[in-house]
């Protein structure tokens, strides 16, 4: 596992190391606060999940559909339920 120190600029932006940008090949990341600090994860797009942004906002599109249990689990996680 590679570890890097990231610098935050006055605008609040951070720069990811070039090796990570090339490895994950995405411009979209999710930042999540955890008990141990911040977790930054790449949003990898494939044929099953497509990330989009437009004038109305942003979100995920599932062109082939999604298993309802996956949605239920995600909602429960957001709500803090087991």
TABEL-V845498 format. One record per residue. N is the residue number from 1. RES is the residue in one small letter. PHI is phi in radians with two decimals (999 if undefined). BURIAL is 1 if it has 16 or more other C-alpha atoms within 10 Angstrom, else 0. Layout:
<<N,RES,PHI,BURIAL> <N,RES,PHI,BURIAL>>
//
This chain:
<<1,x,999,0> <2,x,-1.50,0> <3,x,-2.15,0> <4,x,-2.34,0> <5,x,-1.60,0> <6,x,-1.85,0> <7,x,-1.82,0> <8,x,-1.71,0> <9,x,-1.59,0> <10,x,-1.01,0> <11,x,-1.45,0> <12,x,1.58,0> <13,x,-1.41,0> <14,x,-2.14,0> <15,x,-1.92,0> <16,x,-1.47,0> <17,x,-1.00,0> <18,x,-0.97,0> <19,x,-1.08,0> <20,x,-1.25,0> <21,x,-1.07,0> <22,x,-1.23,0> <23,x,-1.10,0> <24,x,-1.61,0> <25,x,0.82,0> <26,x,-2.55,0> <27,x,-1.89,0> <28,x,-2.10,0> <29,x,-2.34,0> <30,x,-1.90,0> <31,x,-1.90,0> <32,x,-2.27,0> <33,x,-1.45,0> <34,x,-2.15,0> <35,x,-1.12,0> <36,x,-1.68,0> <37,x,2.18,0> <38,x,-1.62,0> <39,x,-2.08,0> <40,x,-1.95,0> <41,x,-2.17,0> <42,x,-1.26,0> <43,x,-1.67,1> <44,x,-1.45,0> <45,x,-1.67,0> <46,x,-2.50,0> <47,x,-1.24,0> <48,x,-1.59,0> <49,x,-2.39,1> <50,x,-2.18,0> <51,x,-1.49,0> <52,x,-2.41,0> <53,x,-2.38,0> <54,x,-2.60,0> <55,x,-1.10,0> <56,x,-1.52,0> <57,x,2.39,0> <58,x,-2.54,0> <59,x,3.06,0> <60,x,-2.04,0> <61,x,-2.09,0> <62,x,-2.00,0> <63,x,-1.03,0> <64,x,-1.74,0> <65,x,1.55,0> <66,x,-2.58,0> <67,x,-1.12,0> <68,x,-0.96,0> <69,x,-1.13,0> <70,x,-1.09,0> <71,x,-1.14,0> <72,x,-1.05,0> <73,x,-1.08,0> <74,x,-1.14,0> <75,x,-1.12,0> <76,x,-1.10,0> <77,x,-1.13,0> <78,x,-1.11,0> <79,x,-1.35,0> <80,x,1.41,0> <81,x,-1.72,0> <82,x,-1.57,0>>
//
